[in-house]
């Protein structure tokens, strides 16, 4: 079971706040489904994921109103067999999105923790309502403790830094072109040794989809894998 603590959340009573006007980079709409495919560096399909918005909560907190989306993640392998289900949250407060580091990168990391109970604490990745080319975005740190049958077997830290809005461009997926912003950041994964990656992501306002593609590169600028939206 995952337990995630985002630093901004303190639950309270229901209030009135517009889901449509909060942030254009996530669909705060109950029942909405986003599907992604995840590939290795050679373009071979690793797995697929379906993100279904199960619940939208309009809440008051100690620091003001927010929207919370409860999202169910369902991951299948190359043959379509289920390998993972879990839930996560996306928060919108003051027109800013707060997203879990692991969930925005993709299910590859989550699948590797399949048989563990996880305690995850740290910062959310922040995505403002308006992205401006050349601006820097806040860093984030996530700490993970994993246990199996009550025994601690894993301790990890994810450090996301040097986040920047690199450009605005059209990104084509299949036959569809999306007006999008390209973001990049460096991610350090600390266990017994440190591994570093560069992550590049594209976000679109179109239909409140948000994330449409993620690419992960090693320190030698070689592509390690990528994920992208399934377009009908």
Backbone bond lengths (Angstrom), bond angles and torsions (degrees), N, CA, C in turn:
res aa  C-N    CA-C-N  psi(-1)  N-CA   C-N-CA  omega(-1)  CA-C   N-CA-C  phi
1 X - - - 1.457 - - 1.521 110.04 -
2 X 1.319 116.05 135.13 1.449 119.96 179.16 1.520 109.86 -92.72
3 X 1.308 115.88 139.59 1.462 120.95 174.24 1.513 107.44 -128.50
4 X 1.327 116.13 108.86 1.460 121.31 -175.79 1.519 109.87 -110.11
5 X 1.312 116.56 130.62 1.455 121.82 176.11 1.518 107.89 -114.59
6 X 1.334 116.87 108.95 1.458 120.94 172.43 1.514 107.68 -88.71
7 X 1.309 116.68 138.39 1.456 121.02 -168.61 1.518 113.90 -66.00
8 X 1.345 119.13 -14.54 1.458 119.56 -175.37 1.525 114.19 -95.92
9 X 1.311 119.53 -7.88 1.452 119.91 -163.91 1.526 112.42 -93.84
10 X 1.332 115.56 126.61 1.456 122.97 166.97 1.521 106.08 -141.11
11 X 1.325 118.03 110.57 1.462 120.41 -170.84 1.513 111.38 -74.01
12 X 1.352 115.56 150.51 1.445 120.78 179.40 1.508 111.30 -150.22
13 X 1.337 117.96 -139.62 1.448 121.94 -174.88 1.519 110.47 -93.57
14 X 1.333 115.30 162.12 1.459 120.65 -178.60 1.532 110.47 -73.02
15 X 1.330 115.73 138.91 1.464 120.79 177.06 1.521 108.94 -132.50
16 X 1.336 117.21 174.66 1.452 121.32 177.37 1.518 110.72 -96.47
17 X 1.337 117.35 119.56 1.461 122.19 177.09 1.521 107.04 -148.71
18 X 1.300 118.21 139.49 1.457 121.91 -173.22 1.517 111.63 -81.65
19 X 1.332 116.61 119.53 1.465 120.53 177.17 1.516 111.09 -65.32
20 X 1.357 116.37 -36.33 1.451 119.97 -176.47 1.530 112.07 -67.53
21 X 1.330 117.13 -30.81 1.453 120.73 -174.04 1.526 113.95 -97.58
22 X 1.314 118.37 2.26 1.460 119.71 -173.09 1.525 111.88 -75.52
23 X 1.323 117.83 -57.12 1.458 121.25 -178.35 1.527 108.63 -159.85
24 X 1.342 118.24 133.15 1.473 120.61 -175.08 1.523 114.46 -80.22
25 X 1.344 118.28 -2.27 1.461 120.64 -172.82 1.530 113.71 -102.33
26 X 1.347 116.06 20.63 1.465 120.18 172.21 1.522 107.84 -160.13
27 X 1.348 117.78 138.07 1.466 120.67 -177.54 1.527 112.17 -85.77
28 X 1.323 117.07 92.08 1.460 120.38 176.40 1.529 108.72 -77.17
29 X 1.322 115.72 77.86 1.454 122.58 -175.04 1.528 108.75 -146.15
30 X 1.319 116.64 114.61 1.457 121.26 -178.37 1.524 110.56 -59.11
31 X 1.335 116.26 132.24 1.449 121.95 179.55 1.519 114.73 90.76
32 X 1.309 117.15 -10.03 1.471 121.04 179.84 1.537 109.78 -67.14
33 X 1.325 116.80 142.76 1.465 122.34 -177.95 1.534 109.19 -127.07
34 X 1.333 115.92 131.74 1.465 122.16 172.01 1.526 107.73 -119.56
35 X 1.333 116.41 132.79 1.457 121.24 -179.65 1.526 110.07 -117.76
36 X 1.335 115.44 141.09 1.459 121.55 179.77 1.523 109.51 -133.59
37 X 1.331 115.29 153.15 1.459 121.80 170.55 1.520 108.41 -117.16
38 X 1.335 116.12 146.18 1.460 122.52 -173.56 1.529 108.95 -124.83
39 X 1.333 115.44 125.98 1.463 121.95 -170.90 1.526 111.03 -122.21
40 X 1.348 115.61 156.67 1.456 119.45 172.76 1.523 109.59 -84.45
41 X 1.326 116.63 -173.92 1.463 120.86 -174.62 1.524 113.22 -65.27
42 X 1.339 117.22 -21.56 1.461 121.36 -179.24 1.529 112.90 -97.11
43 X 1.329 115.86 6.10 1.455 119.54 178.78 1.512 114.53 84.90
44 X 1.339 118.20 12.88 1.456 121.47 177.27 1.523 109.54 -83.80
45 X 1.325 116.63 132.44 1.459 121.25 -179.34 1.528 110.62 -65.44
46 X 1.335 115.84 127.02 1.465 121.70 177.38 1.519 110.17 -95.24
47 X 1.311 115.99 -53.38 1.454 121.35 177.20 1.522 109.47 -160.83
48 X 1.320 115.36 173.36 1.459 122.23 178.53 1.516 108.79 -127.34
49 X 1.331 116.45 153.67 1.465 119.47 -179.97 1.515 110.36 -135.16
50 X 1.327 114.32 145.76 1.461 121.62 176.20 1.517 108.04 -123.26
51 X 1.331 116.78 124.50 1.459 122.57 -179.02 1.527 107.87 -110.21
52 X 1.334 116.91 112.90 1.462 122.25 -177.10 1.521 109.66 -113.11
53 X 1.326 116.22 125.47 1.460 120.19 179.68 1.523 108.58 -82.08
54 X 1.332 115.77 109.75 1.457 121.92 -174.06 1.520 113.33 -88.54
55 X 1.316 116.83 -31.44 1.461 119.59 -174.04 1.516 109.82 -153.25
56 X 1.326 115.80 141.91 1.458 122.40 172.67 1.525 107.84 -117.53
57 X 1.322 116.84 123.79 1.456 121.95 179.64 1.522 109.44 -112.06
58 X 1.326 116.39 128.08 1.456 122.10 174.71 1.524 106.80 -106.06
59 X 1.323 116.57 110.95 1.457 120.93 -165.43 1.519 113.04 -130.85
60 X 1.322 114.61 159.03 1.453 121.97 172.41 1.524 108.41 -106.60
61 X 1.317 117.45 137.23 1.452 122.10 177.89 1.520 108.99 -123.26
62 X 1.325 115.20 177.13 1.458 120.20 179.92 1.522 111.75 -64.06
63 X 1.339 116.97 -20.97 1.469 121.07 -178.43 1.522 112.94 -113.19
64 X 1.346 117.37 14.55 1.456 120.11 176.83 1.522 112.74 122.24
65 X 1.354 117.65 175.35 1.466 121.76 -176.96 1.524 112.49 -72.80
66 X 1.333 115.80 153.44 1.461 121.23 175.97 1.510 110.53 -150.57
67 X 1.322 115.30 163.79 1.459 123.38 171.41 1.521 108.49 -108.52
68 X 1.320 116.41 138.27 1.457 120.81 175.13 1.514 110.05 -126.47
69 X 1.323 117.10 129.62 1.459 122.41 176.61 1.521 108.93 -110.06
70 X 1.327 116.52 122.12 1.459 121.11 172.98 1.522 108.21 -89.53
71 X 1.327 116.17 120.48 1.466 121.58 -172.98 1.527 109.60 -117.43
72 X 1.330 115.71 131.44 1.461 121.14 175.20 1.524 108.96 -95.99
73 X 1.327 116.22 125.18 1.463 122.21 177.16 1.525 108.82 -102.25
74 X 1.322 116.54 126.67 1.462 123.11 178.54 1.517 107.65 -124.36
75 X 1.333 117.42 118.35 1.464 122.50 -175.32 1.522 109.50 -113.13
76 X 1.339 115.67 135.13 1.462 121.38 177.28 1.525 109.97 -124.49
77 X 1.324 116.16 154.25 1.468 120.58 178.41 1.528 110.16 -83.56
78 X 1.345 115.72 -170.29 1.469 120.72 -175.54 1.521 112.42 -61.87
79 X 1.336 116.93 -28.08 1.465 121.51 -179.29 1.524 112.84 -89.37
80 X 1.337 116.64 -1.88 1.456 119.85 -179.89 1.508 114.32 89.43
81 X 1.347 117.60 7.71 1.460 121.05 179.06 1.521 110.42 -83.60
82 X 1.317 116.07 141.14 1.459 121.13 -178.10 1.519 110.94 -67.83
83 X 1.344 116.70 134.00 1.455 120.33 176.33 1.523 112.04 -124.97
84 X 1.331 117.22 -11.67 1.461 118.30 -178.25 1.524 110.81 -167.26
85 X 1.326 116.30 139.21 1.456 122.35 165.58 1.523 107.96 -135.77
86 X 1.310 117.00 140.32 1.456 121.14 171.72 1.514 108.92 -162.96
87 X 1.308 117.12 169.97 1.455 121.68 -178.94 1.523 111.00 -116.91
88 X 1.323 115.45 149.25 1.458 120.54 174.57 1.524 108.73 -143.50
89 X 1.322 116.16 173.07 1.451 121.22 -178.12 1.522 111.50 -122.68
90 X 1.317 114.76 145.71 1.460 122.43 168.96 1.522 106.54 -119.84
91 X 1.323 116.24 131.35 1.458 121.80 -175.88 1.526 109.48 -114.67
92 X 1.335 116.19 141.05 1.459 121.39 171.85 1.525 108.55 -124.99
93 X 1.331 115.20 122.25 1.466 120.83 -179.75 1.524 108.52 -140.40
94 X 1.331 115.57 130.01 1.480 120.97 -178.75 1.527 111.03 53.10
95 X 1.342 116.69 41.99 1.471 123.73 177.85 1.527 113.43 69.41
96 X 1.316 118.52 11.91 1.462 122.70 -178.29 1.522 109.54 -113.78
97 X 1.354 116.84 134.32 1.462 121.78 175.13 1.519 110.73 -86.09
98 X 1.329 115.44 140.62 1.459 122.71 173.36 1.527 106.64 -123.20
99 X 1.361 115.84 116.16 1.462 121.14 -174.06 1.521 110.75 -127.48
100 X 1.325 115.93 145.68 1.456 122.80 177.86 1.527 109.80 -65.50
101 X 1.325 116.95 132.44 1.461 122.36 -179.58 1.522 111.24 -54.62
102 X 1.319 117.93 -46.45 1.459 121.32 -175.60 1.521 112.32 -67.59
103 X 1.327 116.38 -37.71 1.455 119.06 -176.29 1.518 112.73 -75.17
104 X 1.308 118.00 -28.17 1.463 119.96 179.91 1.525 111.49 -79.01
105 X 1.339 117.98 -24.18 1.464 120.93 178.40 1.526 110.68 -77.87
106 X 1.330 116.91 -40.39 1.453 119.92 179.46 1.511 111.72 138.09
107 X 1.337 117.28 168.65 1.462 121.15 -173.86 1.514 114.78 -77.60
108 X 1.338 119.11 -5.65 1.465 119.13 -178.93 1.526 111.41 -56.29
109 X 1.350 116.01 -42.51 1.458 119.83 179.71 1.516 111.19 -68.16
110 X 1.331 116.59 -43.63 1.453 121.03 -178.06 1.522 111.61 -62.43
111 X 1.328 117.07 -40.38 1.463 120.95 179.74 1.521 111.47 -61.12
112 X 1.323 117.92 -33.61 1.458 120.54 -179.21 1.526 111.86 -68.25
113 X 1.350 117.44 -16.21 1.463 121.37 179.24 1.528 111.38 -104.35
114 X 1.326 116.72 21.86 1.454 122.36 -167.80 1.526 113.94 -54.63
115 X 1.324 117.98 -40.57 1.461 120.52 -173.43 1.532 112.42 -102.48
116 X 1.327 117.01 24.14 1.460 121.42 -179.33 1.518 111.42 -117.54
117 X 1.332 114.90 152.39 1.456 121.05 164.86 1.522 106.82 -90.72
118 X 1.323 115.86 126.78 1.460 120.37 -172.90 1.519 111.71 -113.84
119 X 1.320 114.99 137.67 1.455 123.03 170.58 1.516 106.66 -114.96
120 X 1.339 116.82 111.27 1.462 121.84 -173.31 1.521 108.90 -118.17
121 X 1.330 115.43 124.34 1.456 120.41 -179.85 1.523 109.24 -132.98
122 X 1.314 115.85 152.17 1.460 117.74 175.66 1.510 113.60 145.34
123 X 1.308 114.58 -159.13 1.454 121.73 -175.68 1.519 110.65 -90.53
124 X 1.319 115.04 154.05 1.457 120.55 170.47 1.520 109.38 -89.96
125 X 1.334 115.77 157.35 1.455 120.46 169.15 1.525 108.13 -79.86
126 X 1.303 116.47 129.37 1.456 122.10 -175.12 1.524 110.06 -101.00
127 X 1.335 115.36 131.70 1.460 121.63 175.91 1.527 107.84 -127.63
128 X 1.321 118.17 112.20 1.466 120.85 -177.07 1.521 112.35 -72.34
129 X 1.319 114.63 164.82 1.453 121.90 179.04 1.528 111.31 -60.56
130 X 1.331 117.03 -40.95 1.458 122.21 -179.05 1.525 109.70 -116.85
131 X 1.329 115.74 120.39 1.453 120.98 176.12 1.525 109.04 -94.76
132 X 1.331 116.13 133.99 1.457 121.97 -178.41 1.523 108.46 -124.52
133 X 1.326 116.57 126.00 1.463 121.29 -178.04 1.525 110.23 -58.19
134 X 1.353 115.11 132.38 1.451 121.58 178.59 1.512 115.04 96.16
135 X 1.327 117.43 -10.72 1.469 119.89 -178.07 1.522 111.28 -82.87
136 X 1.331 114.91 152.60 1.457 122.51 175.90 1.525 109.02 -95.37
137 X 1.323 116.29 144.61 1.462 122.59 177.55 1.527 109.01 -112.36
138 X 1.338 117.58 156.67 1.472 120.32 -176.06 1.526 113.50 -62.09
139 X 1.334 116.04 146.59 1.464 122.42 173.58 1.526 109.61 -72.56
140 X 1.326 116.17 172.04 1.467 120.91 177.92 1.526 109.62 -152.44
141 X 1.320 115.86 148.81 1.463 122.86 174.73 1.521 109.66 -128.93
142 X 1.323 116.14 138.04 1.460 121.58 177.51 1.527 108.87 -130.11
143 X 1.335 115.60 132.55 1.466 122.07 -179.78 1.528 108.72 -113.67
144 X 1.339 116.07 132.24 1.452 121.46 -176.04 1.523 109.79 -125.16
145 X 1.324 115.37 127.95 1.456 122.12 170.55 1.529 107.46 -115.99
146 X 1.336 116.25 124.92 1.452 120.87 179.98 1.507 111.17 -114.91
147 X 1.332 115.76 138.69 1.462 119.99 179.71 1.527 110.10 -134.54
148 X 1.321 115.15 153.06 1.458 122.51 176.62 1.524 107.81 -134.47
149 X 1.320 115.98 120.91 1.459 122.42 -178.00 1.528 111.29 55.87
150 X 1.333 115.53 38.34 1.456 121.05 176.08 1.511 115.50 83.13
151 X 1.322 117.76 -0.64 1.463 121.61 -178.77 1.527 109.45 -106.28
152 X 1.330 117.30 128.01 1.467 121.03 177.89 1.528 109.77 -68.88
153 X 1.334 115.28 123.11 1.465 119.57 -177.75 1.519 112.26 -124.20
154 X 1.322 117.27 -2.97 1.456 119.17 -175.00 1.520 110.15 -150.01
155 X 1.327 115.22 137.51 1.456 121.55 172.07 1.526 107.39 -141.01
156 X 1.336 116.28 118.87 1.450 120.49 -175.74 1.519 110.24 -136.36
157 X 1.321 114.77 155.74 1.449 121.33 173.91 1.528 108.74 -135.09
158 X 1.333 116.49 131.50 1.453 122.75 174.35 1.527 107.95 -108.24
159 X 1.312 116.57 125.14 1.461 121.61 178.39 1.528 107.92 -117.38
160 X 1.317 115.91 117.25 1.460 121.96 178.82 1.520 108.02 -107.11
161 X 1.326 116.99 124.81 1.459 120.26 -175.63 1.525 109.89 -147.60
162 X 1.337 114.07 171.79 1.468 121.46 -179.71 1.531 111.63 55.30
163 X 1.324 115.18 41.72 1.462 120.17 178.05 1.527 109.52 -76.54
164 X 1.297 115.72 131.80 1.462 120.15 -174.19 1.529 110.50 -148.80
165 X 1.324 115.45 141.91 1.464 120.86 171.28 1.521 106.92 -84.15
166 X 1.335 116.70 105.72 1.465 121.12 -171.64 1.521 113.91 -82.11
167 X 1.317 117.78 -34.84 1.455 118.17 -175.06 1.509 112.62 -173.06
168 X 1.317 114.75 172.25 1.457 123.01 175.49 1.512 106.84 -124.02
169 X 1.348 116.64 128.81 1.458 119.49 -173.03 1.520 110.78 -159.76
170 X 1.316 115.46 169.77 1.457 120.51 172.20 1.522 108.83 -92.37
171 X 1.313 116.36 130.59 1.458 122.04 176.89 1.519 108.33 -116.49
172 X 1.325 116.22 125.48 1.456 120.78 -178.02 1.525 110.46 -98.15
173 X 1.316 115.86 126.93 1.460 122.28 174.70 1.522 106.70 -122.90
174 X 1.325 116.07 114.23 1.454 119.19 -172.26 1.520 109.46 64.33
175 X 1.327 115.85 -126.07 1.464 120.63 179.81 1.520 112.27 -97.89
176 X 1.328 117.87 2.31 1.457 120.91 -175.25 1.528 111.03 -107.88
177 X 1.327 116.13 134.02 1.460 122.15 176.69 1.524 109.56 -105.68
178 X 1.335 116.10 132.93 1.454 122.24 -179.04 1.527 109.55 -113.79
179 X 1.327 117.42 132.06 1.455 120.78 166.79 1.521 107.23 -71.75
180 X 1.328 117.50 123.62 1.457 119.25 -171.08 1.525 111.96 -146.38
181 X 1.333 114.81 162.57 1.454 122.98 171.03 1.527 108.42 -105.26
182 X 1.329 116.23 137.72 1.460 121.89 177.57 1.525 109.24 -100.68
183 X 1.342 116.12 121.58 1.459 122.67 178.04 1.523 108.71 -112.86
184 X 1.333 117.31 149.51 1.457 120.66 174.62 1.520 109.75 -139.93
185 X 1.322 115.56 155.46 1.461 120.82 174.76 1.518 110.05 -160.01
186 X 1.303 114.74 162.48 1.454 121.75 174.95 1.525 108.96 -97.37
187 X 1.330 116.51 137.39 1.453 121.00 179.00 1.522 109.77 -125.64
188 X 1.324 116.53 120.75 1.460 122.31 174.13 1.521 109.03 -101.05
189 X 1.333 115.99 131.45 1.457 122.00 176.16 1.522 107.37 -111.66
190 X 1.333 116.30 116.43 1.462 121.36 -174.65 1.514 110.46 -109.24
191 X 1.340 115.61 116.83 1.470 123.12 170.80 1.519 105.63 -127.17
192 X 1.333 117.04 -124.27 1.464 119.08 173.96 1.534 110.07 -70.87
193 X 1.339 115.18 -29.33 1.465 121.13 173.72 1.526 108.19 -129.76
194 X 1.316 116.31 163.37 1.458 120.30 178.68 1.520 110.25 -98.71
195 X 1.325 115.89 131.89 1.446 121.67 173.16 1.525 108.40 -117.77
196 X 1.313 116.13 139.30 1.455 120.65 -177.39 1.521 110.22 -120.99
197 X 1.324 115.21 143.25 1.453 121.83 179.54 1.531 109.45 -138.85
198 X 1.306 115.50 156.88 1.453 121.15 167.54 1.523 107.94 -107.45
199 X 1.326 116.11 131.91 1.463 121.62 -179.92 1.525 108.30 -115.82
200 X 1.325 115.96 130.04 1.464 121.87 176.44 1.525 107.21 -119.84
201 X 1.344 116.27 131.04 1.461 120.63 -178.06 1.519 110.58 -134.37
202 X 1.328 115.23 149.58 1.459 122.25 177.70 1.527 109.11 -117.90
203 X 1.332 115.84 131.88 1.465 122.68 179.27 1.521 109.39 -122.26
204 X 1.333 116.26 140.16 1.454 121.47 176.98 1.520 110.34 -125.45
205 X 1.341 115.16 149.05 1.461 120.94 173.44 1.525 111.38 -82.85
206 X 1.314 116.42 -16.49 1.461 120.30 -172.32 1.520 111.84 -57.25
207 X 1.330 115.09 122.46 1.464 122.04 177.96 1.524 111.92 55.75
208 X 1.355 116.46 24.93 1.472 122.29 -179.67 1.525 112.79 56.08
209 X 1.337 117.53 32.41 1.462 120.15 -178.56 1.520 111.14 -70.56
210 X 1.335 116.87 -46.94 1.464 119.85 -176.47 1.505 111.48 85.15
211 X 1.326 116.84 -119.91 1.470 121.86 -174.63 1.520 111.54 -67.57
212 X 1.353 116.49 128.21 1.462 119.68 178.08 1.527 113.00 -120.77
213 X 1.332 118.35 -20.15 1.469 119.52 178.78 1.522 110.11 -158.40
214 X 1.341 115.01 143.55 1.468 122.76 175.89 1.516 108.62 -132.78
215 X 1.335 117.71 133.91 1.459 123.22 174.19 1.523 108.75 -123.98
216 X 1.328 116.97 137.64 1.459 122.14 -179.63 1.527 109.07 -120.48
217 X 1.347 115.73 126.74 1.467 122.14 -176.94 1.529 110.06 -118.83
218 X 1.344 116.20 147.23 1.458 120.98 175.03 1.531 109.53 -83.27
219 X 1.344 118.69 175.99 1.472 120.55 -177.51 1.527 114.61 -61.18
220 X 1.336 116.54 -16.58 1.469 120.34 178.63 1.527 111.60 -94.06
221 X 1.331 115.84 13.25 1.465 123.60 178.51 1.525 112.42 64.89
222 X 1.342 116.65 24.42 1.456 120.27 174.41 1.529 109.34 -93.52
223 X 1.319 115.96 137.24 1.451 121.59 -179.39 1.524 110.32 -66.45
224 X 1.336 116.54 125.56 1.466 122.22 177.73 1.532 111.44 -93.22
225 X 1.319 116.85 -30.88 1.462 121.31 -178.95 1.511 109.54 173.61
226 X 1.327 115.61 169.08 1.465 118.85 179.09 1.533 109.67 -152.94
227 X 1.328 114.42 159.59 1.466 122.21 177.37 1.514 107.69 -131.94
228 X 1.336 116.16 148.12 1.457 117.94 175.70 1.523 111.15 -151.37
229 X 1.325 113.49 157.44 1.462 121.96 179.97 1.515 111.02 -63.08
230 X 1.329 115.58 141.03 1.465 120.36 172.56 1.527 107.03 -85.18
231 X 1.325 115.76 119.81 1.463 121.84 -177.92 1.515 108.99 -105.45
232 X 1.309 115.81 129.49 1.478 119.66 179.84 1.526 110.91 -73.45
